[in-house]
Amino acid sequence: MASSHFLCINHAIPNSQNHFRTIHLPQFRTRPNAPSNLHFQRPCFLKLRAMASDSSSTNSSRRKLEIVYDPDERINKLADLIDEDAPISRLNLFSPCKINVFLRMTNKREDGYHDLASLFHVISLGDTLKFSLSPSNIKDALSTNVSGVPVDDRNLIIKALNLYRKKTGTEKFFWIHLDKKVPTGAGLGGGSSNAATALWAANQFSGCPATEKELQEWSSEIGSDVPFFFSQGAAYCTGRGEIVQNIPPLVSSEIPMVLIKPQEACSTAEVYKRLRLDQTSNVDPSILLERILSSGISQDVCINDLEPPAFEVLPSLKRLKQRITAAGRGEYDAVFMSGSGSTIVGIGSPDPPQFLYDEDEYQDIFLSDAYFLTREENEWYKEPASNPSASHSLVSESV
């Protein structure tokens, strides 16, 4: 199931009546008495659409059959088997990404990792994860709407579910569909967010035996960025990133931003390999935090020590940032790279510079507007009612 909506077959069938039929399989469903905080679509049954053809056509003795396959129906049929026995059998969750408002690299550790100090903040661009209990209790099954994303135990979603079973002893397994909107290799933590969301979902299905603090502690075994997503959306992170100090939101959720990611990705390993600590900023990260608290986001506080090595790995990224800054003409409060790249963030406006639309060099670039996002304690992140979506006209299909 590599796609959530794709053409499965387009086959010509001999027949005296020439028409074109489209079969749509049902969408994701829920039980009538499902909890009100879960959001699903009611089923739509098989639909046939006939189109009359030119009777003079030489192909009047043939008709075409188009089958559009929706993998959610596979989940529906399995979940129907256990609906009556489980308090929750299906769950839809938003999985938002993050940006690093500033990112200071402070030390090289003996274990090979680097210590950092960073202001992480969740933003409104995100994926959607659909979970359904599997009646087989043998293994998890993951599908996604994009190619190139692993669906086996290399995926952080599967790693998170395996970790949860190990920590709690539960034997629940799942069917999961990942509707991916966050680009990979972007420095936005999309995979880490997926892992945190999977841990949260598994805990909900099991009646919440683990606290948020326990989920956060466990999640550090998956990846350094994962614990952050168990904050309320804004946090000062240190260590490898796994030490999370939850802080009140320092910026307004109404401040817009634009995310600009070229088709090329930055290899995190290569970026860190080229990092030279003696050439990083010497500004105390706690001072950066205080400046944001008192004066908001500005260019002088949005320091990312990974920008120089990332620009060595991908020289075109440095040029892109320079052009965005120049073309913005003061429209952006700050322009900076998030994480290890390759996303460039412009704070203060949701609009990308015009040259990104005009020049062929950027025809496959990823563009999305976004806003800062937080959550309430003991509730997961909610997709904004008017959630910004990626600009499909400029998004490569291989995000």
PEPEGI-V174379 format. One record per backbone hydrogen bond with DSSP energy under -1.0 kcal/mol. CO is the residue of the C=O (numbers start at 1). NH is the residue of the N-H. E is the energy in kcal/mol with one decimal. If there is no record, write none. Layout:
co = <CO & CO>
nh = <NH & NH>
e = <E & E>
This chain:
co = <1 & 6 & 9 & 11 & 13 & 19 & 21 & 23 & 28 & 31 & 35 & 54 & 57 & 59 & 61 & 63 & 64 & 65 & 66 & 67 & 69 & 70 & 71 & 72 & 73 & 74 & 75 & 76 & 78 & 79 & 82 & 89 & 91 & 93 & 95 & 97 & 99 & 102 & 103 & 104 & 107 & 109 & 113 & 115 & 115 & 117 & 118 & 119 & 120 & 121 & 122 & 125 & 127 & 128 & 129 & 130 & 131 & 132 & 141 & 143 & 152 & 155 & 156 & 157 & 158 & 159 & 160 & 161 & 162 & 163 & 164 & 165 & 173 & 174 & 175 & 176 & 177 & 178 & 178 & 179 & 186 & 188 & 189 & 190 & 191 & 192 & 193 & 194 & 195 & 196 & 197 & 198 & 199 & 200 & 201 & 202 & 203 & 204 & 211 & 212 & 213 & 214 & 215 & 218 & 219 & 219 & 226 & 227 & 228 & 232 & 233 & 234 & 235 & 236 & 237 & 238 & 238 & 239 & 243 & 245 & 252 & 256 & 257 & 258 & 259 & 260 & 261 & 267 & 268 & 269 & 270 & 276 & 277 & 284 & 284 & 285 & 286 & 287 & 288 & 289 & 290 & 291 & 292 & 298 & 301 & 303 & 304 & 306 & 307 & 308 & 309 & 310 & 314 & 315 & 316 & 317 & 318 & 319 & 320 & 321 & 322 & 323 & 324 & 328 & 334 & 336 & 338 & 343 & 344 & 345 & 346 & 347 & 353 & 354 & 354 & 355 & 359 & 360 & 362 & 366 & 367 & 368 & 370 & 371 & 376 & 384 & 390 & 391 & 399>
nh = <144 & 69 & 67 & 65 & 63 & 64 & 66 & 68 & 41 & 34 & 38 & 57 & 60 & 62 & 15 & 13 & 21 & 11 & 23 & 8 & 6 & 73 & 75 & 76 & 77 & 78 & 79 & 80 & 81 & 82 & 86 & 133 & 131 & 129 & 127 & 123 & 121 & 119 & 305 & 117 & 115 & 112 & 109 & 106 & 107 & 104 & 237 & 101 & 235 & 99 & 373 & 97 & 95 & 179 & 93 & 177 & 91 & 175 & 176 & 178 & 155 & 159 & 160 & 161 & 162 & 163 & 164 & 165 & 166 & 167 & 168 & 169 & 134 & 141 & 132 & 143 & 130 & 145 & 180 & 128 & 343 & 98 & 193 & 194 & 195 & 196 & 197 & 198 & 199 & 200 & 201 & 202 & 203 & 204 & 205 & 206 & 208 & 207 & 215 & 216 & 217 & 218 & 219 & 221 & 222 & 223 & 229 & 230 & 231 & 375 & 122 & 247 & 120 & 245 & 118 & 241 & 243 & 116 & 238 & 236 & 255 & 348 & 370 & 346 & 368 & 344 & 366 & 271 & 272 & 273 & 274 & 279 & 280 & 287 & 288 & 289 & 290 & 291 & 292 & 293 & 294 & 295 & 296 & 301 & 303 & 103 & 307 & 310 & 311 & 312 & 313 & 314 & 317 & 319 & 320 & 321 & 322 & 323 & 324 & 325 & 326 & 327 & 328 & 331 & 347 & 345 & 341 & 338 & 260 & 336 & 258 & 333 & 356 & 357 & 358 & 359 & 362 & 363 & 365 & 261 & 391 & 259 & 257 & 124 & 379 & 387 & 392 & 394 & 184>
e = <-1.1 & -1.9 & -1.7 & -2.2 & -2.2 & -1.1 & -2.4 & -2.0 & -1.0 & -1.6 & -1.7 & -2.1 & -1.3 & -2.1 & -3.9 & -3.5 & -1.6 & -1.8 & -1.7 & -2.4 & -1.1 & -1.4 & -1.1 & -2.4 & -2.3 & -1.5 & -2.8 & -2.2 & -1.0 & -1.5 & -1.5 & -2.3 & -3.3 & -2.8 & -2.5 & -2.4 & -2.1 & -1.4 & -2.9 & -2.4 & -2.8 & -1.4 & -3.3 & -2.1 & -1.2 & -2.7 & -2.9 & -2.4 & -2.0 & -2.2 & -2.5 & -2.6 & -2.9 & -3.0 & -2.5 & -2.2 & -2.5 & -3.1 & -3.0 & -2.9 & -2.1 & -2.1 & -2.2 & -2.0 & -2.5 & -2.3 & -2.4 & -2.1 & -2.0 & -2.4 & -2.3 & -2.4 & -2.8 & -2.3 & -2.1 & -2.5 & -2.5 & -1.5 & -1.0 & -1.9 & -1.6 & -2.8 & -2.4 & -2.1 & -2.0 & -2.2 & -2.7 & -2.1 & -2.1 & -2.3 & -2.5 & -2.7 & -1.9 & -1.9 & -2.4 & -1.2 & -3.5 & -1.5 & -2.3 & -2.4 & -2.3 & -2.8 & -2.2 & -2.2 & -1.7 & -1.5 & -1.3 & -1.9 & -2.5 & -2.1 & -2.8 & -2.0 & -2.5 & -2.1 & -2.3 & -1.9 & -1.8 & -2.6 & -2.3 & -2.4 & -1.4 & -3.0 & -1.9 & -2.4 & -1.6 & -3.2 & -3.2 & -2.4 & -2.5 & -1.9 & -1.4 & -2.2 & -1.3 & -1.1 & -1.4 & -2.0 & -1.9 & -2.3 & -2.1 & -2.1 & -2.1 & -3.3 & -1.8 & -1.3 & -1.9 & -3.5 & -1.8 & -2.0 & -2.8 & -1.3 & -2.0 & -2.7 & -2.0 & -1.4 & -2.0 & -2.4 & -2.2 & -2.4 & -2.4 & -2.4 & -2.3 & -2.9 & -1.8 & -1.9 & -2.6 & -3.6 & -2.1 & -2.2 & -2.5 & -2.0 & -2.0 & -3.0 & -1.3 & -1.8 & -1.5 & -1.9 & -1.7 & -1.9 & -1.5 & -2.4 & -3.0 & -3.4 & -1.6 & -2.1 & -1.7 & -1.3 & -1.1 & -1.7 & -2.4>
